Amino acid sequence: MFSILLTVVLAVIAVTFGQVSQWKTTLRDDQSINVNSHSKHQARFFPLFSVVRFANSECIASNNFIGTCFTRRECLNYGGTPSGSCANGLGICCIFQKTCGATTNINNTYFINPNYPTTYKGGDRCTISIQRCNTNICQLRLDFLDSSFTQPNASGICDNDLFLVSGAASIVPRLCGENTNQHVYLDFNGANPITISVDTLLDTTFERRWNIRIHQIACDSVYRAPNGCLQYYQTVSGTVTSFNFGSTPNARAPLIGTREMANLMYGVCIKMAPGYCSIEWMQTNNMSFTVSGDTGSIDPMIIGTAMVAESGTTCTKDFVIIPNPVENNVAAGTERFCGNGFVTKSSNMKPFVLYVVTDADEAGEIQNRGFMLSYRQLPCAV
């Protein structure tokens, strides 16, 4: 008798959820899904299932991508790919991958090259237009999960391949080269969409590819980057790397070229953690700070040492700025640092920020790589 009753109950539940899926509606302004109360006629048949509600929140898909929780029907209607469940099994974790010519207002959209993960030979402009998913969105964070473009020319100019942003209230430099695991923040300019473009020359020998996660950030979110921050790190310790930093020479001009890109001017911000009052910057190895001068002509045995670390008025072309720096418990006397070595610095100036500046021409600065600097926040004195 119990098994028969159980079978009947399960059948009613299955029919109920089948009916509920027909009644769900999406509210785009607050990105939540609601089911209105049933009519009296419906309630008479399904009194225990009058309301089903779950938010269109982030979810982890079965392929470990970050998706958005929708019903299966909505996921397919919006052009997504179901990948695992969410909302305690009531929803589908939906992955959105878009390529050239697409428009999206879905959070956590992945912008990929045609036929990704296969490579792209180029020869065209590939764009995506991003609209806010609701009126409380102020920023985008772009995560370069996979980003491989041709190197800049010998002067550090991105000319073969260009990663460009238009329509944003913030300025994003032209990027090229290898930037996997980098990220940038963009501010929306009111309700105007932001357009991301990848311009490439046809090159059948270079295997370029990209997969960029587009994450929308609410105006009141704790994850929103402060004004003036192209990059924003929110951990107590970590590593900051200049764009296109790498251990190999510039593939386009290995003997006379630079990996460091020209025309950069941006801020790297670190969120101050509770109980921490200062920050320390240090090079990660002897080749992790080569930002100015002719690196290729310097004895490798002294690269990374204080002998080739420069600061102050000698840093006029390419340099980093650390506000109010201290070196060996003594004020450094300057905020500019360049050359081919970096001596550990700390700063208690808030907010924590590192500024990056390169001039318009890297010609003659051969085999510069840029920088990879580690940071750690230091606890407040007791």
C-alpha positions as CSV (number, residue, x, y, z in Angstrom):
1,M,0.0,0.0,0.0
2,F,2.8,2.4,0.9
3,S,4.6,1.7,-2.4
4,I,1.4,2.4,-4.3
5,L,0.9,5.7,-2.4
6,L,4.5,6.7,-3.0
7,T,4.2,6.0,-6.7
8,V,1.1,8.2,-6.9
9,V,2.8,11.1,-5.0
10,L,5.9,11.0,-7.3
11,A,3.6,11.0,-10.3
12,V,1.8,14.1,-9.0
13,I,5.2,15.9,-8.3
14,A,6.4,15.1,-11.8
15,V,3.2,16.4,-13.4
16,T,3.4,19.5,-11.2
17,F,6.9,20.4,-12.2
18,G,6.0,19.8,-15.8
19,Q,3.2,22.3,-15.4
20,V,5.3,24.8,-13.4
21,S,7.9,24.9,-16.2
22,Q,5.1,26.1,-18.5
23,W,4.3,29.1,-16.2
24,K,7.8,30.4,-15.3
25,T,8.6,34.0,-16.4
26,T,11.9,35.8,-16.3
27,L,12.2,39.3,-14.8
28,R,15.2,40.9,-16.6
29,D,15.6,43.9,-14.2
30,D,16.4,41.9,-11.1
31,Q,17.6,38.8,-12.9
32,S,15.3,36.5,-10.9
33,I,12.8,33.9,-12.0
34,N,9.3,33.9,-10.4
35,V,6.3,31.7,-10.7
36,N,3.1,33.6,-9.9
37,S,0.5,32.0,-7.7
38,H,-1.7,29.7,-9.6
39,S,-5.3,30.4,-10.3
40,K,-7.9,29.0,-8.0
41,H,-8.5,26.3,-10.5
42,Q,-4.9,25.3,-10.6
43,A,-4.5,25.6,-6.8
44,R,-7.4,23.1,-6.3
45,F,-5.3,20.5,-8.2
46,F,-1.8,21.5,-7.0
47,P,-2.1,23.1,-3.5
48,L,1.4,22.1,-2.4
49,F,3.2,23.7,-5.4
50,S,1.9,27.2,-5.8
51,V,5.2,29.0,-5.9
52,V,8.6,28.0,-7.3
53,R,11.4,30.7,-7.3
54,F,15.1,30.7,-8.0
55,A,17.5,33.5,-8.9
56,N,19.4,33.7,-12.1
57,S,22.6,33.6,-10.1
58,E,26.1,32.3,-11.0
59,C,26.6,28.5,-11.0
60,I,29.5,26.1,-11.6
61,A,28.9,24.1,-14.7
62,S,29.9,20.5,-15.2
63,N,32.9,21.7,-17.2
64,N,34.0,24.0,-14.3
65,F,33.0,27.1,-16.3
66,I,30.9,29.7,-14.5
67,G,27.4,29.8,-15.9
68,T,24.0,31.3,-15.1
69,C,21.1,29.4,-13.6
70,F,18.1,29.2,-15.9
71,T,15.4,26.8,-16.8
72,R,16.4,24.4,-19.6
73,R,13.9,26.0,-22.0
74,E,15.3,29.5,-21.3
75,C,18.9,28.3,-21.6
76,L,18.2,26.9,-25.0
77,N,16.0,29.9,-26.1
78,Y,18.8,32.3,-25.2
79,G,21.4,30.3,-27.2
80,G,23.1,28.7,-24.2
81,T,24.4,25.2,-23.6
82,P,23.0,23.3,-20.6
83,S,25.9,22.0,-18.4
84,G,24.8,20.6,-15.0
85,S,22.1,21.6,-12.6
86,C,21.6,24.4,-10.1
87,A,19.0,25.8,-7.7
88,N,18.8,22.4,-5.9
89,G,18.0,20.7,-9.2
90,L,15.2,23.1,-10.2
91,G,17.4,24.9,-12.8
92,I,20.1,24.3,-15.4
93,C,23.5,25.8,-15.3
94,C,23.7,27.5,-18.6
95,I,27.0,28.3,-20.4
96,F,27.0,31.1,-23.0
97,Q,29.8,31.1,-25.6
98,K,29.6,33.9,-28.3
99,T,31.9,34.7,-31.2
100,C,32.2,37.2,-34.0
101,G,29.2,39.5,-34.5
102,A,27.4,38.6,-31.3
103,T,25.5,40.7,-28.8
104,T,24.9,39.7,-25.3
105,N,23.3,40.9,-22.1
106,I,23.9,37.6,-20.2
107,N,26.3,37.6,-17.3
108,N,29.4,35.3,-17.6
109,T,29.3,35.2,-21.4
110,Y,32.5,33.7,-22.9
111,F,33.8,35.5,-26.0
112,I,35.7,33.0,-28.1
113,N,37.4,32.9,-31.5
114,P,35.5,31.1,-34.3
115,N,35.7,27.3,-33.8
116,Y,37.4,27.6,-30.4
117,P,39.3,25.7,-29.1
118,T,40.9,25.3,-32.5
119,T,43.1,28.2,-33.5
120,Y,42.2,31.2,-35.7
121,K,44.1,32.3,-38.8
122,G,42.8,35.8,-38.7
123,G,42.3,38.3,-41.5
124,D,39.2,40.0,-40.2
125,R,37.7,42.0,-37.3
126,C,35.8,40.0,-34.7
127,T,33.5,41.9,-32.3
128,I,31.0,41.4,-29.5
129,S,28.7,44.0,-28.1
130,I,27.9,43.8,-24.3
131,Q,24.8,45.3,-22.9
132,R,24.0,45.5,-19.1
133,C,22.0,42.6,-17.8
134,N,20.1,45.0,-15.5
135,T,20.1,48.6,-14.5
136,N,22.3,48.0,-11.5
137,I,25.4,47.0,-13.5
138,C,28.3,49.5,-13.5
139,Q,31.4,47.4,-14.6
140,L,32.7,44.5,-16.6
141,R,35.6,42.3,-15.6
142,L,37.3,40.6,-18.5
143,D,39.2,37.4,-17.6
144,F,41.6,36.3,-20.3
145,L,41.3,32.5,-19.8
146,D,43.1,31.9,-23.0
147,S,44.7,34.8,-25.0
148,S,47.4,34.3,-27.6
149,F,47.9,37.0,-30.3
150,T,51.0,37.9,-32.4
151,Q,53.7,39.8,-30.6
152,P,54.1,43.6,-30.9
153,N,56.6,44.9,-33.5
154,A,60.3,45.7,-32.5
155,S,59.1,49.1,-31.2
156,G,56.6,47.6,-28.8
157,I,53.6,48.6,-31.0
158,C,50.6,46.2,-31.5
159,D,50.1,46.3,-35.2
160,N,49.4,42.8,-36.5
161,D,46.9,41.9,-33.9
162,L,44.9,44.3,-31.8
163,F,42.6,43.8,-28.8
164,L,40.5,46.9,-28.6
165,V,37.7,48.2,-26.3
166,S,35.2,51.0,-27.3
167,G,32.2,52.5,-25.7
168,A,33.5,52.2,-22.1
169,A,33.9,55.1,-19.7
170,S,37.4,53.9,-18.8
171,I,40.4,53.7,-21.1
172,V,41.9,50.3,-22.0
173,P,45.2,50.2,-23.9
174,R,45.6,48.2,-27.1
175,L,46.8,44.8,-26.2
176,C,48.5,41.9,-28.1
177,G,50.9,39.1,-27.5
178,E,50.4,36.5,-24.7
179,N,48.0,37.5,-22.0
180,T,46.5,34.3,-20.6
181,N,45.4,34.7,-17.0
182,Q,45.4,38.5,-17.2
183,H,42.3,40.6,-16.5
184,V,41.0,44.1,-16.9
185,Y,38.0,46.1,-15.5
186,L,35.8,48.4,-17.7
187,D,33.3,51.0,-16.6
188,F,30.0,51.2,-18.4
189,N,29.2,54.7,-19.8
190,G,25.6,54.9,-18.7
191,A,23.3,52.5,-20.6
192,N,25.6,52.5,-23.6
193,P,26.9,49.1,-24.7
194,I,30.7,48.2,-24.6
195,T,32.2,46.7,-27.7
196,I,35.2,44.4,-27.7
197,S,37.1,44.0,-31.0
198,V,39.9,41.7,-32.1
199,D,41.5,42.9,-35.3
200,T,43.9,40.5,-36.9
201,L,45.9,40.2,-40.1
202,L,45.7,37.0,-42.1
203,D,48.5,34.8,-40.9
204,T,48.4,31.1,-41.7
205,T,51.5,30.4,-39.7
206,F,50.5,31.8,-36.3
207,E,48.0,30.0,-34.2
208,R,46.1,32.7,-32.3
209,R,43.2,31.9,-30.0
210,W,41.1,33.5,-27.3
211,N,38.5,32.7,-24.6
212,I,37.5,35.7,-22.5
213,R,35.0,35.5,-19.7
214,I,32.8,38.7,-19.5
215,H,31.6,39.2,-15.9
216,Q,29.1,41.9,-15.1
217,I,29.6,43.7,-11.7
218,A,26.8,45.5,-9.8
219,C,27.2,49.1,-8.8
220,D,26.9,48.2,-5.1
221,S,29.1,45.0,-5.3
222,V,32.1,44.5,-3.0
223,Y,33.9,43.2,-6.1
224,R,33.6,46.5,-8.0
225,A,37.1,48.0,-8.7
226,P,37.8,51.6,-7.5
227,N,38.0,54.4,-10.1
228,G,41.2,54.4,-12.0
229,C,42.0,50.7,-11.6
230,L,42.5,48.8,-14.8
231,Q,43.4,45.8,-12.7
232,Y,42.2,44.9,-9.2
233,Y,43.5,42.2,-6.9
234,Q,41.6,41.2,-3.8
235,T,44.0,38.9,-2.0
236,V,46.5,39.4,0.8
237,S,49.3,38.2,-1.4
238,G,49.8,37.6,-5.1
239,T,51.7,38.3,-8.3
240,V,51.2,41.2,-10.7
241,T,52.5,40.8,-14.2
242,S,52.7,43.3,-17.0
243,F,50.9,42.6,-20.3
244,N,52.7,40.2,-22.6
245,F,55.4,39.3,-19.9
246,G,57.2,36.2,-20.9
247,S,60.5,34.3,-20.7
248,T,61.1,34.0,-24.4
249,P,62.2,36.8,-26.8
250,N,59.7,38.6,-29.1
251,A,58.9,36.0,-31.8
252,R,58.6,38.7,-34.5
253,A,61.9,40.3,-33.8
254,P,63.9,38.1,-31.3
255,L,67.2,40.0,-31.7
256,I,66.0,43.6,-31.8
257,G,62.5,43.5,-30.3
258,T,60.8,43.8,-27.0
259,R,58.0,42.0,-25.3
260,E,57.1,45.2,-23.4
261,M,54.3,47.1,-25.1
262,A,54.4,50.8,-25.8
263,N,51.8,53.4,-24.8
264,L,50.8,52.0,-21.5
265,M,49.5,54.0,-18.6
266,Y,47.3,52.3,-16.0
267,G,46.8,51.5,-12.4
268,V,47.0,48.1,-10.6
269,C,45.0,48.3,-7.4
270,I,45.2,45.9,-4.4
271,K,42.2,45.8,-2.0
272,M,43.4,46.4,1.5
273,A,42.5,43.5,3.8
274,P,41.2,44.1,7.3
275,G,44.1,44.2,9.8
276,Y,46.7,45.1,7.2
277,C,48.2,48.6,6.9
278,S,50.9,48.5,4.3
279,I,52.1,46.5,1.3
280,E,55.4,45.2,0.1
281,W,56.6,44.7,-3.5
282,M,59.4,42.4,-4.6
283,Q,60.7,40.8,-7.8
284,T,60.0,37.1,-8.2
285,N,63.4,36.2,-9.8
286,N,66.4,37.9,-11.4
287,M,64.7,38.2,-14.7
288,S,61.3,39.4,-13.5
289,F,62.0,43.2,-13.8
290,T,63.4,44.4,-17.1
291,V,61.4,47.5,-18.0
292,S,63.9,50.0,-19.5
293,G,67.3,50.1,-21.1
294,D,68.9,47.6,-23.5
295,T,68.4,44.4,-21.5
296,G,70.0,42.3,-24.3
297,S,73.3,44.1,-23.8
298,I,73.6,43.6,-20.0
299,D,75.5,40.8,-18.4
300,P,72.9,38.2,-17.3
301,M,74.9,37.7,-14.1
302,I,73.9,41.2,-12.9
303,I,70.4,41.4,-14.2
304,G,68.0,41.5,-11.2
305,T,70.6,43.0,-8.9
306,A,70.8,46.5,-7.3
307,M,73.6,47.3,-9.8
308,V,71.1,47.7,-12.7
309,A,68.1,48.9,-10.6
310,E,67.3,52.5,-11.5
311,S,65.0,55.1,-9.9
312,G,64.1,58.7,-9.8
313,T,65.1,61.1,-12.6
314,T,66.7,58.4,-14.7
315,C,63.3,56.8,-15.2
316,T,61.8,59.0,-17.9
317,K,60.5,56.5,-20.5
318,D,59.3,53.2,-19.0
319,F,58.8,52.8,-15.2
320,V,56.5,51.8,-12.4
321,I,55.3,54.1,-9.7
322,I,54.9,53.1,-6.0
323,P,53.4,55.9,-3.9
324,N,55.3,56.9,-0.7
325,P,57.8,54.0,-0.9
326,V,60.1,52.8,1.8
327,E,63.3,50.8,1.3
328,N,65.1,49.1,4.2
329,N,63.0,51.1,6.6
330,V,64.1,54.4,5.0
331,A,62.1,56.6,2.7
332,A,63.1,55.9,-0.9
333,G,63.1,59.5,-1.9
334,T,61.4,58.8,-5.2
335,E,58.4,57.0,-6.5
336,R,59.7,56.0,-9.9
337,F,61.5,52.7,-10.5
338,C,62.9,51.3,-13.8
339,G,66.0,49.5,-15.2
340,N,66.7,45.8,-15.0
341,G,66.4,45.1,-11.3
342,F,64.0,45.9,-8.5
343,V,64.9,46.3,-4.8
344,T,62.1,45.4,-2.4
345,K,59.9,48.4,-1.5
346,S,57.0,48.8,0.9
347,S,54.3,51.5,1.2
348,N,51.6,52.5,3.6
349,M,49.9,54.8,1.2
350,K,46.2,54.0,0.8
351,P,44.7,52.8,-1.4
352,F,47.4,50.3,-2.4
353,V,48.3,50.9,-6.0
354,L,51.1,50.3,-8.6
355,Y,51.1,52.6,-11.6
356,V,52.6,51.4,-15.0
357,V,53.9,53.8,-17.6
358,T,55.6,53.1,-21.0
359,D,56.3,55.7,-23.7
360,A,55.4,55.6,-27.3
361,D,58.5,53.8,-28.6
362,E,60.5,50.8,-27.3
363,A,63.0,51.0,-30.1
364,G,66.5,50.3,-28.9
365,E,65.3,48.7,-25.7
366,I,66.1,45.2,-26.8
367,Q,64.7,42.0,-25.2
368,N,62.8,43.8,-22.4
369,R,60.2,41.7,-20.9
370,G,58.3,44.0,-18.6
371,F,57.8,42.9,-15.0
372,M,56.5,40.2,-12.7
373,L,56.3,41.6,-9.1
374,S,55.0,39.8,-6.0
375,Y,53.2,41.6,-3.3
376,R,52.1,40.9,0.2
377,Q,50.1,43.0,2.6
378,L,51.7,43.6,6.0
379,P,49.8,43.5,9.3
380,C,49.2,46.7,11.2
381,A,51.6,47.3,14.1
382,V,50.2,46.2,17.5
